[in-house]
Amino acid sequence: MKPSALGAGNSLPGICALLLVLFAAPSAFGQTTSNWLGGSGNWVSHPCANWSTCPNTPDGNYNVFITTSNSTVNLSGTVGVVNLTIGSSDTLAISGSGLTSNINNSGDITLAKSTDSIASSGGSIVNSGTMQGQGAILGIGPMTNSGLINANVSGGTLTIQPSNAGGMTNTGTMQASNGGTLFLESGFQTNYNNTGGTIQRSTARPWAFSPSPSPAAFLPRPAPGSWRPSAAAQTPF
């Protein structure tokens, strides 16, 4: 009998599986790192002069860093990357667009229009800086705020919608100011943990909850500092 062309111990299904892993590896594990080189400019521009990966602006399988001091990046259009890190002195200004990314923000993210949105790409949204404006911040995984989330566009609404699985942990400040509305959206099992945090509206008579809101506004409260908004909680802050 002739020996198998595949060799001893090998099989066609096994080799096919190996080839699939090899071809999938660049997409699954080989994210490209793209750094903003500094100054002010547009995320998408032609020619692109501010990204380390020019001529390609980051969109897709990228880890993006906006961490050069005093940078301002303007984003319009729809962009999706794997991870986005923003430094403490840096700004991402979103206008007329949607961003999908896991986010670690210690700077400033501003959403200018009611249709603007940020959504995590399966991981987390972590804010230790400022997220402000109007539109929506949507969590696929956990959301954490130790900084400021501010619905501060007069007549506008900033919607916070954590995932059922990840929930929202707030140890910073979430507020409505300047005539804006902070809308806390909730699925049936979504928990908001506000232990050590503040939720308030900045009006002539400030309304603040710390560490947890009153039963009249949020029901039920599973434990001190942890709660779920009921339908009645969809009252503007």
C-alpha positions in Angstrom: 0.0 0.0 0.0 1.3 3.5 -0.9 1.8 5.9 2.0 -0.7 8.7 2.3 0.3 11.8 0.4 -0.7 13.7 3.6 1.8 11.9 5.7 1.4 9.8 8.8 -0.8 11.4 11.5 -2.1 14.1 9.2 -5.6 14.5 7.9 -7.3 16.7 5.3 -9.7 18.2 7.9 -6.7 19.0 10.2 -4.7 20.7 7.5 -7.8 22.7 6.4 -8.3 23.9 10.0 -4.6 24.9 10.2 -4.9 26.9 7.0 -8.0 28.6 8.4 -6.1 29.7 11.5 -3.2 31.0 9.5 -5.3 33.0 7.2 -7.5 34.3 10.0 -4.6 35.4 12.2 -3.9 38.8 10.7 -7.5 39.8 10.9 -8.2 38.4 14.4 -4.9 39.2 16.2 -2.8 41.6 14.0 -4.4 45.0 14.6 -2.5 47.9 13.1 -1.4 50.6 15.6 -2.1 54.1 14.4 -0.9 57.2 16.3 -2.2 60.8 15.8 1.0 62.8 15.3 -0.3 66.0 16.9 -2.0 69.3 16.2 -5.6 69.7 14.9 -7.1 68.0 11.9 -9.7 65.6 10.5 -9.8 61.9 11.2 -10.5 61.3 7.6 -8.6 63.5 5.2 -7.1 63.3 1.8 -4.2 63.3 1.8 -3.9 62.2 5.5 -1.0 64.0 7.2 -1.6 63.4 10.8 -1.7 59.6 11.2 1.4 57.4 11.6 -0.3 54.9 9.2 -0.7 57.4 6.2 -1.8 57.0 3.5 -4.4 55.0 5.4 -6.6 56.6 8.0 -7.7 54.2 10.7 -10.9 52.4 10.0 -11.2 48.7 10.7 -8.7 46.5 12.5 -6.8 49.3 14.2 -5.7 50.2 17.7 -5.8 54.0 17.7 -4.0 56.4 20.0 -4.7 60.1 20.2 -2.2 60.9 22.9 0.1 63.6 21.6 -0.4 66.6 23.9 -3.0 69.2 23.0 -4.3 67.4 19.9 -7.8 67.9 18.4 -9.2 65.4 16.0 -12.5 66.1 14.2 -14.6 63.1 13.1 -17.4 63.2 10.6 -18.7 60.1 8.9 -18.9 56.5 10.2 -15.7 54.9 11.5 -15.1 51.6 13.3 -11.8 50.6 15.0 -11.0 48.0 17.6 -9.6 50.2 20.4 -9.3 54.0 20.9 -7.2 55.7 23.6 -7.4 59.5 24.1 -4.9 61.3 26.3 -5.7 63.8 29.1 -5.0 66.9 27.1 -6.6 65.7 23.8 -10.0 66.2 22.2 -12.1 64.1 19.8 -14.8 66.2 18.3 -17.6 64.2 16.7 -20.1 65.8 14.4 -22.5 64.1 12.1 -21.0 60.6 12.6 -21.0 57.3 14.4 -17.9 55.8 16.1 -17.7 52.1 17.0 -14.7 51.3 19.2 -13.7 50.1 22.7 -12.7 53.4 24.3 -10.4 54.5 27.1 -10.8 58.3 27.4 -9.0 60.6 29.8 -9.4 63.6 27.6 -12.5 65.2 26.0 -15.0 63.6 23.7 -17.7 66.0 22.4 -20.8 64.9 20.4 -22.2 67.9 18.5 -25.3 66.6 16.8 -28.4 64.6 18.0 -27.6 61.8 15.5 -24.0 61.4 16.8 -23.2 58.1 18.5 -20.5 56.1 20.2 -20.8 52.4 20.6 -18.3 49.9 22.0 -17.1 47.2 19.7 -17.7 44.3 22.1 -15.4 45.5 24.9 -15.7 48.4 27.3 -16.1 52.2 27.4 -14.0 53.7 30.2 -14.2 57.4 30.8 -12.0 59.3 33.3 -12.1 62.5 31.3 -15.2 64.3 29.8 -17.8 63.0 27.5 -20.3 65.7 26.6 -22.9 67.0 24.2 -25.9 65.2 22.7 -26.6 61.9 20.9 -26.0 58.5 22.3 -23.3 56.5 24.1 -24.0 52.8 23.8 -22.3 50.0 25.6 -21.9 46.5 24.3 -19.8 45.6 27.3 -19.3 47.3 30.6 -19.3 51.1 30.9 -17.4 52.9 33.6 -17.3 56.6 34.4 -15.0 58.2 36.9 -14.9 61.6 35.2 -17.8 63.7 33.8 -20.6 62.8 31.5 -22.5 66.0 30.7 -25.6 66.5 28.6 -25.0 70.2 28.0 -26.6 71.1 24.6 -29.6 73.2 25.2 -32.7 71.4 24.0 -30.6 68.3 23.2 -30.6 64.8 24.7 -27.6 62.7 25.6 -28.7 59.0 25.9 -26.6 56.6 28.0 -27.5 52.9 27.2 -25.4 50.3 28.9 -25.7 46.6 27.9 -27.7 44.2 30.1 -24.5 42.2 30.7 -22.1 45.0 31.3 -24.1 47.6 33.1 -22.9 51.0 34.1 -20.6 51.9 37.0 -20.4 55.6 37.9 -17.9 56.9 40.5 -17.7 60.3 38.9 -20.4 62.8 37.8 -23.3 62.3 35.3 -25.3 65.5 34.8 -27.6 67.5 32.6 -26.7 71.2 32.3 -27.4 74.2 30.1 -30.9 73.1 29.3 -29.8 69.6 28.1 -31.4 66.3 28.9 -29.6 63.2 30.3 -31.6 60.1 29.4 -30.6 56.9 31.2 -31.9 54.0 29.1 -32.2 50.6 30.6 -33.0 47.0 29.6 -34.8 44.8 32.1 -31.6 43.5 33.7 -29.4 46.6 33.3 -27.8 47.7 36.5 -26.5 51.2 37.2 -24.0 51.2 40.1 -23.7 54.7 41.4 -21.8 54.0 44.7 -19.5 57.0 45.2 -20.9 58.8 42.2 -23.2 61.7 41.6 -26.1 62.2 39.2 -27.4 65.7 39.0 -29.1 68.4 37.0 -27.6 71.8 37.1 -30.5 74.1 37.4 -31.5 76.9 39.9 -32.4 74.0 42.2 -29.9 71.3 41.7 -31.1 67.7 42.0 -28.4 65.4 43.0 -28.3 61.7 43.9 -25.3 60.3 45.7 -24.8 57.4 46.1 -28.2 56.3 44.9 -31.4 58.0 43.8 -34.7 58.1 45.6 -37.1 55.1 45.2 -39.6 57.5 43.6 -37.3 58.1 40.7 -35.6 54.7 40.3 -37.1 51.3 41.0 -36.1 48.8 42.2 -32.9 49.3 44.1 -31.3 45.8 44.5 -28.7 47.0 46.9 -27.4 50.4 48.3 -25.8 52.3 45.5 -27.0 49.9 42.8 -30.2 50.4 40.9 -32.2 50.0 37.7 -34.3 52.8 36.1 -37.9 51.9 35.7 -40.1 53.3 32.9 -40.9 56.2 35.2 -37.2 57.0 35.3 -37.3 58.2 31.7 -37.9 61.7 33.1 -35.4 64.2 31.9 -32.7 65.1 34.4 
